[in-house]
Amino acid sequence: MSFFKFAFSFLYVRNWHTGERELSRPRITLFCAAFFLIMLALTIISILQAPIEYISP
């Protein structure tokens, strides 16, 4: 068993006809969408946490 199959075993489903485990497209889509949203949130948080320099006129 490869490390990828071990670490990401939740992305695999058993094929009904052959009995082998194969990647599930809906699970991969949900995983990629969640990863994208987390990265987007971290980017937005880092931008919003940056100090704003205010220069009084």
Stockholm file with secondary structure:
# STOCKHOLM 1.0

chainA/1-57         MSFFKFAFSFLYVRNWHTGERELSRPRITLFCAAFFLIMLALTIISILQAPIEYISP
#=GR chainA/1-57 SS CCHHHHHTGGGEEECTTTCCEEECHHHHHHHHHHHHHHHHHHHHHHHHHSCCCCCCC
#=GC SS_cons        CCHHHHHTGGGEEECTTTCCEEECHHHHHHHHHHHHHHHHHHHHHHHHHSCCCCCCC
//
